[in-house]
Amino acid sequence: MIHTPPYVSLIQSGNIQLYSLDRATVKKMRQSGLNPGWVWFGNGDLAYPESDDFSHPPEFIATLKRLAEAGICFSEDYKQQCSPADLMRELREAGQLKIEFNSISWKGPGQCQLHPHPPD
């Protein structure tokens, strides 16, 4: 079993849910201008501005970029209509995000698998 790296588990209603945060990652996030607020047992939240239409505001895309640059993974979750990893791929295909990121999936309890997504 490997240590689960920090990851985004859900992006919904102006909130990004983060799991498996450690002190070094929180410090790196704060240095890049992100404030995960209260981190409790490795879990935290980030608020982001919502738009009235179905577009993604530049501040939201900048937040996702800073998360990826801080080494935070984006979860693959077939149960979500659009998982965090799906959203990252969608933004890359649309040309709104041109960075490398890692996604994370699970083979079983405590058995995570990382998937690199190099820039195009």
N, C-alpha and C positions, 0 to 999 in steps of 0.2 A: 504494500500500500504506500502510495506517495502522498506527500503533503498537498492538499488542495490549494492551488494558488488563488489569489484574490480574483473575483469575477463579478460581472454584472449579471444578475439573475432575472431582472424584470425592468422594463421601461414602460411606464404607464401613468397617465393622468398627472403629468408634471413632476414625476418622481422616478429616480433611478435607484433601484435596490442593489446594494453591494454586499457581498459575503466573503468571508475568509480574509478580512483585512488584517494586516499586521502593522506594527508601529512604523516600520521602514516605509511601507506603502502609503500609509496615512501622511507621513512626513513628505514623501515625494509628491503626493497629491496636493498638499497645502503649498508646497514650493511652486507648483505650476498654476496656482490660483484657484484650485478646487477646494471646497470645504465640505467634507463629508458629515459635518455636524457631529452629533453624538455617536460614537462608535461603541457598541455594546456587544461584548463577546465576539468581536470580529465582524459584526454586521453594522452597516450604516446606510444612510440615504443621502442622495443629492437631489436638490430641487432644480428644475429647469423651466424656462419660460415656455408656455404653450402658445400655439397660434390658433386663430379662429378658423383657419381653413386647414387643409390637409398637408400643408407644406411644413418643412422643418426649418425653424429660424436659425440664422447663422450662429447664434449663441449656443444652441443645442448641438449643432454639428461641431463647434469648437470644443464643447465639453466632452463629446465622445472621442475626439482626437486626443485631448489631454489625458483621458482615461487610458487609451491605448498606449500612448507614449509613456505613461506611468507603469506600464506592464500589467494592466488589468485585463483579464480575459473577458470574453463575451459568450454567454452560455448558448448552447444548442439545445432547444427544447421543442420537440415535435408536438407537445401538447398546447403550446402557445400559437396563436394565429400568426404572430410575427415575433420570433425570438430575438434577443439582442444580437446574436450573430447574423440572423437573417436581415435585420435592419442595417447592420454594418455592410453586408454584401450589397444590399439594395442601394445604399448611399454611394458605394464605390461604382456600381454599374451606372448610376446617374451622373457620375463625375463630380459629386459633391465632397467626396472624401478620398484622398489618394495616399493612404498610409498603410503600413503593415499592421496587422493585428492578429491576435491568437483567439481561437474559440476553444471552448471546453465542453466535453460531453462525458457521460458516465456509462461504464459497462456494467456497473453494479454498485452496491453500497461501498463507498470509500475508494472506488476504482475509477478515477478520472483519467481522461485522455485529452491531450492538448493537440490542436490542429493549427499549424501556422498558415496564415494568409498573406503571402508576400505582396508588395505593391505591384500593380500591373505595369 
